[in-house]
Amino acid sequence: MILRDLNLDDLDQICEIENQSFSNPWSKEMFLGSFLSPNYRTIVSEENGEILGYMSIIATKDIFEIINIAVKKERRNLKIGTTLILKAKEICKNVNASQIYLEVRPSNTPAINLYKKQGFKVDGIRPKYYGDEDAILMSYDSED
């Protein structure tokens, strides 16, 4: 398994994972628009040409946010998400950001457990962020 930056040839596989993972998935056009933004980055986990998972981030020296992270349904529970979070921590240090932020649905217990295991803490709640559900706001302090 390798981690690398997204390329345009990955978009169909990314969208497939996005659609199986989220009730309000990003479109191919949204990923394409983000791909062209200088502060936006998507890292993919790949094995033999197959995208296993991905993580999209916004990374500047002032803001470091995980926008979305997902793993192919049949490849979950194989530490791919953990590997992507560890990569986020590495990138965070490289851009000298002090914290990583993210939002997660309260119903997404596996993700919450992963984030907590990786040192993220709950900062608050954003009511009805997902329309049908609140968002739990979490952060990781890279200086701890």
C-alpha positions in Angstrom: 0.0 0.0 0.0 1.3 3.4 -0.9 0.1 6.9 0.0 0.3 9.6 -2.7 -1.5 12.7 -3.9 -4.7 12.4 -5.9 -4.4 12.6 -9.7 -7.3 13.2 -12.1 -7.3 9.5 -13.1 -8.4 8.6 -9.5 -11.6 10.6 -9.6 -14.0 7.8 -10.6 -12.7 5.5 -7.8 -12.7 8.3 -5.3 -16.3 9.2 -6.2 -17.3 5.5 -5.9 -15.9 5.4 -2.3 -17.5 8.8 -1.5 -20.9 7.5 -2.7 -20.7 4.4 -0.6 -19.5 6.2 2.5 -21.7 9.4 2.8 -25.4 10.2 2.6 -24.5 13.6 1.0 -21.5 12.8 -1.1 -19.3 15.2 -3.0 -19.7 15.2 -6.8 -16.9 14.6 -9.2 -17.1 18.3 -10.1 -16.6 19.3 -6.4 -13.5 17.1 -6.2 -12.2 18.5 -9.5 -12.7 22.1 -8.2 -10.9 21.3 -5.0 -8.1 19.6 -6.9 -7.3 22.9 -8.5 -7.2 24.9 -5.2 -3.6 25.6 -4.0 -4.4 24.9 -0.3 -6.5 21.8 -0.8 -4.9 18.4 -1.0 -6.2 14.8 -1.3 -4.1 11.9 -0.4 -5.0 8.4 -1.6 -4.1 5.0 -0.3 -3.4 2.8 -3.3 -2.6 -0.9 -3.8 -2.0 -2.3 -7.3 -3.9 0.5 -9.0 -6.9 0.2 -6.7 -7.8 3.2 -4.5 -8.5 1.8 -1.0 -9.2 5.1 0.7 -8.6 8.9 0.6 -8.3 11.9 2.8 -9.0 15.5 1.7 -7.4 18.3 3.7 -7.0 22.1 3.7 -3.5 22.9 4.8 -2.0 26.3 5.5 0.2 27.5 8.4 -2.9 28.8 10.1 -5.6 26.2 9.2 -5.3 22.5 8.9 -8.6 20.7 8.5 -9.5 17.2 7.4 -12.5 17.8 5.1 -13.3 14.2 4.4 -11.8 10.8 4.9 -13.2 7.5 3.7 -12.1 3.9 3.1 -13.6 1.5 0.5 -16.3 -0.5 2.3 -14.7 -3.9 1.7 -11.3 -2.6 2.9 -12.4 -1.1 6.2 -10.9 -2.3 9.5 -7.5 -2.8 7.9 -5.8 0.3 9.4 -6.1 2.3 6.2 -7.9 5.1 8.0 -5.2 5.1 10.7 -2.5 5.3 8.1 -4.3 8.3 6.5 -4.6 10.1 9.9 -0.9 9.5 10.6 -0.2 11.1 7.2 -2.3 14.1 8.2 -0.2 14.5 11.4 3.0 14.4 9.3 1.7 17.0 6.9 0.5 19.1 9.8 4.0 19.2 11.2 5.5 20.0 7.8 3.3 23.1 7.3 4.0 24.1 11.0 0.3 24.0 11.8 -0.5 23.6 15.5 -3.8 21.8 15.3 -5.9 19.6 13.0 -9.6 20.1 13.0 -12.5 18.0 11.7 -16.2 17.4 12.0 -17.8 14.0 12.4 -21.4 12.7 12.6 -22.3 11.5 16.1 -23.6 8.3 14.5 -20.2 7.5 13.0 -18.9 5.6 16.0 -16.0 3.9 14.2 -14.6 7.2 13.0 -15.0 8.9 16.4 -13.2 5.9 18.0 -10.4 6.2 15.4 -9.9 9.9 16.0 -9.9 9.5 19.8 -7.4 6.7 19.5 -5.2 9.0 17.5 -5.3 11.8 20.1 -8.2 13.9 18.9 -10.5 15.5 21.5 -14.1 16.7 21.4 -14.3 20.5 21.3 -18.1 20.9 20.8 -21.1 20.4 18.8 -22.3 22.2 15.6 -26.1 21.8 15.6 -27.7 20.4 12.5 -24.5 20.7 10.5 -25.4 17.8 8.3 -29.0 18.8 8.1 -30.4 15.7 9.6 -27.7 15.4 12.3 -25.3 17.5 14.4 -21.6 17.5 13.9 -19.1 16.7 16.7 -16.1 19.1 16.4 -12.8 17.5 17.2 -9.2 18.7 17.2 -5.7 17.3 17.5 -3.0 19.5 19.1 0.2 18.7 17.2 2.3 20.2 20.0 1.2 17.7 22.6 
